């Protein structure tokens, strides 16, 4: 499986990041969850393939902007690189 980037909110990695796959009436929803700060990545749907849904969820988690060097500083939208 694709390795996960650090959490964009708290910067934690490794065991703090979990693949979550929850069934619902039309199939499965998968996403990455940070157990340290509670952040969830984008949800990904699959009709029946748990591993494929988890892989797409990992890709979506990794597709966001990198964690800033100082994550505790807020940057206005018009000042972002």
C-alpha positions in Angstrom: 0.0 0.0 0.0 1.0 3.6 -0.5 2.8 5.1 2.4 1.0 8.0 4.1 2.1 11.6 4.4 2.0 13.2 7.9 -1.3 14.6 9.2 -1.9 18.1 7.7 -3.2 19.4 11.0 -0.9 17.9 13.7 2.0 16.5 11.7 1.8 13.0 13.3 2.7 9.9 11.3 2.9 6.1 11.6 0.6 4.4 14.1 -1.4 7.6 14.6 -2.8 7.3 11.0 -5.4 4.5 10.4 -7.1 3.2 7.3 -10.8 3.2 8.1 -13.3 1.2 5.9 -16.9 1.4 7.0 -19.8 -0.5 5.3 -23.0 1.2 4.4 -26.0 0.0 2.4 -24.5 0.8 -1.0 -21.0 -0.5 -0.4 -17.9 0.7 1.5 -16.5 4.1 2.5 -12.8 4.3 3.1 -10.8 7.2 4.5 -7.6 7.9 6.5 -8.1 8.9 10.2 -5.5 10.6 12.5 -6.0 9.2 16.0 -3.9 12.0 17.5 -6.0 15.1 16.4 -9.1 13.4 14.9 -8.7 14.6 11.4 -10.3 12.6 8.6 -9.2 12.5 5.0 -11.6 12.6 2.0 -14.0 9.6 1.9 -13.7 7.2 -1.0 -16.5 4.8 -2.2 -16.2 1.3 -3.4 -19.0 -1.2 -4.2 -17.1 -4.2 -2.7 -13.3 -3.9 -2.8 -12.0 -2.8 0.6 -8.3 -2.8 -0.4 -9.0 -0.7 -3.5 -11.0 1.8 -1.5 -8.3 2.1 1.1 -5.7 2.7 -1.6 -7.7 5.4 -3.2 -8.3 7.0 0.3 -4.5 6.9 0.9 -3.9 8.6 -2.5 -6.5 11.3 -1.6 -4.8 11.9 1.8 -1.4 12.3 0.2 -2.7 14.6 -2.6 -3.1 17.6 -0.3 -0.7 20.4 0.4 2.4 19.6 2.5 2.5 20.4 6.2 4.1 23.8 6.7 7.3 23.9 8.7 5.5 25.7 11.5 2.0 24.1 11.6 0.8 26.3 14.5 1.0 29.5 12.4 -2.2 30.5 10.5 -1.6 31.9 7.0 -4.2 34.0 5.2 -5.5 32.4 2.0 -4.1 35.3 -0.1 -0.6 34.9 1.4 -0.3 31.2 0.7 2.4 30.1 -1.8 
